[in-house]
């Protein structure tokens, strides 16, 4: 889908892209077929994101899958142009599949006059999450609320980054510092 469900945290405000009645119907479908859904894909915001939205206080009615929002190839919102590379493989002893690899690959637009340079970010390794487990992604969301500097580092990384090593070190420090 192009416009994904849930909230988008913009620079000045929070946007909700779907009307409530459509969101509830969509969530019912996702909950009903969650055993067959590996991943939901979205776009629209030009930034890479990983989410596991909650639509209800009742955990039984809640969405049990991850939404992956792909970065945009267009730099219109000052993001480095990017795309997503997914590896999907069958799981053993089951009739399903899982994401075995996920990379966001960005063209370093800031360095365009010097040389062509691509940066690859593996969000699973970078943020220590399992894209196949919505609980893991929700734990990352909870960490963002507790540690604003970690959330700020996440916001930077989803646009493409020029100095991967420095940001990785800063994110790790932000994640592990005291609240």
N, C-alpha and C positions, 0 to 999 in steps of 0.2 A: 504494500500500500504506500502511497506517496505521503499522505498526511496521517501520522500515527496518533493513537489515542494517548491521553494523559496530559500532563502539564508541560509547558515549555517555559524555562526560566530565561527571560530576555534581559537585556541590559537595564531597562527601566521598569519592567513589570513582569507578571506571570500571565501567560496566555493559555486558554483552554481551546483546543481546536475543534472539538466535537460537541454537538448538542447532547444534553443528558440522555434523552430517550434513545438516540442512536448508540450512544456509548454503552448504555445498559444492555441493549439488544446484542451488540457486538460482544460484550463481556460474557453474556449467557452462551453464545456460540463458542467462544474460546474455552470457557470452563467445560462445556459439554464435550468438546473434542480435544481437550488438552493432552490426552494420552497419545494423540496422533500428531501433535504440533511440536516440531523441533525448535522453531524460532520464528518470530514475527519480524518482518523487515519494514522499515520506514525511511523517510527522507524529509524533505520540505524545509528544514531549518539550516541546512548547509554545514552542520557540524556533526562529527561522530558522537554518538551517545549510546549507552547501554542502560536499559531500564527494565524494571519488573514492576509495572504499575499495580497499585492497589485501588480497587473500586468499591470496596465494602469493608465494614468492620468485621463482618462475618467471614472467617477464613475459608469456609466451605464455598462461598460464593465468589471468592477472589480469583483473579486471573493467575494461572499457574504456568506462566511461560515468560520468556524474556523477549523484549523488543530491542532489536538492534537498529539504530538509526545511522545510515551511511553518511559519511562526509561528502561534500559536493565537489565536483570537478571545477565549479565556477568559484572564483575568488571574490565575488561581489560583496560579501560581508567581511572582508579583510581576513578571511581564512585562507590558508594555503590550500590549493586545489588538491583534492584527495579522492581515494576510492577504497573500497573494502575488498579484501581477499578472504574467502571462507574455504576451509577444507571440511568436508562432511563425509563421514565414514559410517559403515554399519557397525552396530554394537554387537558384541559376541553374545550368543545364547538368547538373543531377543530378535524380534522382527522390527527393529527400529534403527534410528540413526542418531549420531551425535556430532556436534561441532568439535573437530579435532584440532583445528587451527583457525585463528582469527587475527588478521593484521589490517591496520589502517596504514595506507601508504600515501605519503604527502610529497608533493613537489615543493621544494623550498623556494617559494616565490620571492622571498626577500633577497635571495642570492642570485636572482635570474640574470644579472648582468655579468657576474663573475664566472659562473659555471652551472651546468645543469646538475642538480643534486636532489636526490630523493631520500626521504626519511621514513623508516618503517617503525610503526609503534604497535606492539602486541598488547592490547588492553588487558587481556587476561593475566599476563605476566606482570605488566606495569602496575595494575591495581590489585593484584592477588585475588582474582575472582575466577569462578568457573562459569562460563557463559551457558553451560547446559543446566545450571542449577539456579532457579529464580531466588532461592533463599540466599545464595552467595551474593547475588546482585543487590538484593534488598539490604543485606548487611553493609554493603558499600554505601548505599543511600543513607543509612543510619549514621555511618561514620562521617559523612559529609555534614550532617546536622551538628555533630559534636565537635568537629574540627574544621572551622571555616578556611584555614589556610590550605588544608588538604583539598577542600572543594574548589578553592581558587586555582590550585595547581591542576586539578582535573579540567576546569573550564579552559585553561590555557592549552592543555594537551589535546583537547578534542578539535582544535582549530588547525593543528599541524604545528610543529615546533622546529626551531632552528638549531638549538643546542640540546639535544636529547639527553646527554649525560648529566648536564647541570640540572635540568628539570627533574630528571629521575631522582637525583640525590635530594633535591629540594622537596619533592613529593614524599620521599621516604622519611625525611626528617619531619615534615609536617604531620604525617600520619602517626609517627611515634612520639611526638612531643606531648607533654602534659596539657590537659584542657585548661 
